[in-house]
C-alpha cells in the first residue's frame, strides 16, 4: 500500500517524504551541569537557567536543519517539561518554541507556569 510505513517507523526505502517521517529512535540526555536537554548523537538541544529557587527558565531550543519537522523539538520540550514537573519547579518560557509548545498543550502544562 503506497504511503504505508509499518509500526510507525521509517522504513528504507522511504515512501513518505523525509519531513513527514518522524524520528522514532533517539534518546534525550539531561545534563544538569550544562543545564541542557539534548538528543544523543545529534545537533539538537534545549537550554535552560535556574534564575530563582524553585524556578526553571527554558531559554533556547535548537534543532539542526536536517532534523527539523520530525518532532525533535517537541520531544525536547516534552522531556524538559516533564522533568520540571517531577522536580516540582515553576516554569518560565523565554524560548518562543517552548512557549508555543506549552500553548499547544495547555491542558497538560498550564499548571507548571510561573504566575
N, C-alpha and C positions, 0 to 999 in steps of 0.2 A: 504494500500500500504506500503510495507516494506521500512523503512527509511524515511518515511514522518513525518515531525513534523509540526503540524498546527500552523499558524500565526507566524512562525519563533521563536517560544518559545519552551523551553524544556518541554516535556510532561512526565508524570510518568505513566507507566514505560518508561524509556529512551530506545528508539530503537537504537539511534545512540550512538557510544562510547562517554563517557563524554567529552573527549578532542575535540570532533567535535561539541558539543552543546554549543554555546556561551551564556554567561551570558547576559540576556536582562534586568533584573530588578535590577539595582543597581544605587545608587546615588553617585556622586562625590562631595566632600566638599572641598572648598578652605579655608585654614586657613592662612591668610596673616601674622599673628603674628609668626606662626611657619614656614612660607614660605614652605607650602606643599599643595599638592592636594592629597586627599585620598579617598578611597572607604569606604563609611559609613558602619560600622559594619564588615569590612573585613580587613585583613592584606595586604594592598596594598597602596603604596604611591609614589608620585613623589616629590622630594625636589628641592628647588632652592635657589639661592642667588641673591642679588641685588648689584653687585660689583661696579657699577657706575650709575650715574644718567641716566635714560632712557634705562638701560640695565638689562636684566634678564638672569641668567645663570642656565639652567636646569642641575643639577649636578648628581642626582641619582634617579633611579626608582627601586622599589622593589615590587614584586608581590609574595605572598605566593605560594608555590609549588602546593597546591591544586587548585589554580585559574589559573595557567599558561595555555597557549594555548587556552584561552577563549576570547581573545581580551581586557582583562582588562588593560594591559599596554598601548595598542593602545588608549583606551578611556581616560586614564590619560594624555597621551601625547597630544591628540587632544584638550582636555579641557584646558590644560596649554597653548598650542599654541594659541588657540582662545582668552584666557584671555590676553596674551601678545599682540595680535593684537588689541583687544579692548582698552587696556591701551597704545597703540602706543609705545611699547617697542621694542628695538632691542634684538635679541635672540642669546645667546651662547649655544652651545650644548656640554657641558663637559661630559654629560651622553651618553655612547655609544648607549643605547637603543633609546633615543630621537633623537640622531644624525641619526641613521638608519631609524627611523620613518620619519624624515624630508626628507631624501633621497628618500624614497619610495613615498612620497607625495610632491615631489619637486615643482610641479606647484602651489600647494596651499600655501607653506610656505617659499619658497626661498626668497621672498621679505622681510621676517622678520629677516633674518640672519644678524648679525653684520658683517661689512666688515673688 
